[in-house]
């Protein structure tokens, strides 16, 4: 199945209006990418601008999309739920506006047992607007 044919909701535990990714755009062992178009009805939009919390959640949901893809399409099992274990060195240099399209890329730096460390970058209109390191902890809980 092509990535653009996958309904992102099948990969995530989050439900609307809390979904902060629109599409899985790239996947391999180390790199995963998603896109998001900022809409006026997004719960994190304030005065036409997406707030910083949404950018952290966008990174976390890119990690969740990676995990969902691995579980559903590679391991052929129920999708595990992950949690943010830590966020380090988060830098936001600009906030996106309604109508902007974000591209988020995570790179797996280390994976030990149920913990995954990633570095992440978010770009908007070809410009990097945010970056961070994030640790994701996996739960035994699965999406029902």
C-alpha positions as CSV (number, residue, x, y, z in Angstrom):
1,X,0.0,0.0,0.0
2,X,1.3,3.5,-0.9
3,X,1.7,5.9,2.1
4,X,-0.6,8.5,0.6
5,X,-3.4,5.9,0.6
6,X,-3.2,5.3,4.3
7,X,-5.8,7.0,6.5
8,X,-3.7,8.6,9.3
9,X,-6.4,7.9,11.8
10,X,-5.7,4.1,11.5
11,X,-2.2,4.7,12.8
12,X,-2.9,7.0,15.8
13,X,-4.6,6.6,19.1
14,X,-5.6,10.3,19.0
15,X,-9.0,11.3,17.6
16,X,-10.3,14.5,16.2
17,X,-10.1,17.3,17.1
18,X,-6.7,16.4,18.6
19,X,-5.1,14.9,15.5
20,X,-2.0,17.0,14.6
21,X,-0.8,15.1,11.4
22,X,-2.7,14.7,8.1
23,X,-0.5,12.2,6.2
24,X,2.4,9.9,6.6
25,X,4.7,11.0,3.8
26,X,7.9,8.9,4.3
27,X,8.9,5.8,6.3
28,X,12.0,3.7,6.7
29,X,13.9,2.1,9.6
30,X,15.4,5.5,10.7
31,X,13.4,8.3,9.1
32,X,9.6,9.0,9.3
33,X,7.9,12.1,7.9
34,X,4.4,13.5,8.1
35,X,2.6,16.6,6.8
36,X,0.0,18.9,8.4
37,X,-2.0,21.7,6.9
38,X,-2.9,24.2,9.6
39,X,-6.6,24.8,9.7
40,X,-8.6,27.6,11.3
41,X,-10.6,25.1,13.4
42,X,-7.4,23.5,14.9
43,X,-7.8,23.5,18.7
44,X,-4.2,24.9,19.0
45,X,-4.8,27.9,16.7
46,X,-4.8,31.3,18.5
47,X,-5.5,34.4,16.5
48,X,-4.6,32.7,13.2
49,X,-1.3,31.2,14.5
50,X,-0.6,27.6,15.6
51,X,0.9,27.6,19.1
52,X,4.1,26.0,20.3
53,X,2.3,23.1,22.2
54,X,0.9,22.0,18.8
55,X,4.4,21.7,17.4
56,X,5.5,19.4,20.2
57,X,2.3,17.4,19.8
58,X,2.9,17.2,16.0
59,X,6.3,15.7,16.7
60,X,4.9,13.2,19.1
61,X,2.2,12.2,16.6
62,X,4.8,11.8,13.9
63,X,6.4,9.3,16.3
64,X,3.0,7.7,16.8
65,X,2.4,7.4,13.1
66,X,5.8,5.6,12.8
67,X,4.8,3.2,15.5
68,X,1.4,2.7,14.1
69,X,2.8,1.9,10.6
70,X,5.3,-0.6,12.1
71,X,2.6,-2.4,14.1
72,X,-0.1,-2.4,11.4
73,X,1.8,-2.9,8.2
74,X,5.1,-4.6,9.2
75,X,4.4,-6.6,12.3
76,X,0.7,-7.1,11.5
77,X,-0.5,-6.6,15.0
78,X,-2.5,-4.2,17.1
79,X,-1.1,-0.7,17.4
80,X,0.7,0.0,20.7
81,X,0.2,3.3,22.5
82,X,3.3,5.5,23.1
83,X,3.8,8.3,25.6
84,X,6.1,11.3,25.6
85,X,8.9,10.4,28.0
86,X,10.9,13.6,27.7
87,X,11.4,16.6,25.4
88,X,14.8,18.1,25.2
89,X,16.3,21.1,23.4
90,X,13.0,22.2,21.9
91,X,13.5,25.3,19.8
92,X,10.7,27.2,18.0
93,X,11.9,30.0,15.7
94,X,8.5,30.7,14.1
95,X,4.9,29.8,14.5
96,X,2.9,28.7,11.4
97,X,-0.2,30.5,10.2
98,X,-3.5,29.1,9.2
99,X,-3.1,27.6,5.7
100,X,0.6,26.8,6.1
101,X,1.7,23.2,5.4
102,X,4.1,21.7,7.9
103,X,6.6,18.9,7.1
104,X,7.8,17.0,10.1
105,X,10.7,14.6,10.0
106,X,11.9,12.4,12.8
107,X,15.1,10.4,12.9
108,X,15.5,7.5,15.3
109,X,18.8,8.0,17.1
110,X,18.4,5.1,19.5
111,X,15.9,2.4,20.4
112,X,16.4,0.4,23.6
113,X,13.6,-2.0,24.7
114,X,10.5,0.1,25.0
115,X,12.2,3.5,24.7
116,X,12.9,5.4,21.4
117,X,14.9,8.6,21.2
118,X,14.3,10.7,18.1
119,X,15.5,14.0,16.7
120,X,12.8,16.0,15.0
121,X,12.6,19.0,12.7
122,X,9.5,20.8,11.4
123,X,9.7,22.9,8.3
124,X,7.2,25.3,6.8
125,X,7.5,26.8,3.3
126,X,11.0,25.3,3.1
127,X,12.2,27.0,6.4
128,X,12.9,25.1,9.6
129,X,10.6,26.5,12.3
130,X,11.2,24.0,15.1
131,X,13.4,21.2,16.3
132,X,13.6,18.9,19.4
133,X,14.7,15.6,20.8
134,X,12.0,13.4,22.1
135,X,11.9,10.2,24.0
136,X,8.9,8.0,23.4
137,X,8.0,5.2,25.9
138,X,5.8,2.4,24.7
139,X,3.0,0.9,26.6
140,X,1.7,-2.7,26.5
141,X,-1.7,-1.1,25.9
142,X,-3.0,-1.2,22.4
143,X,-5.6,0.7,20.4
144,X,-8.9,-1.1,20.7
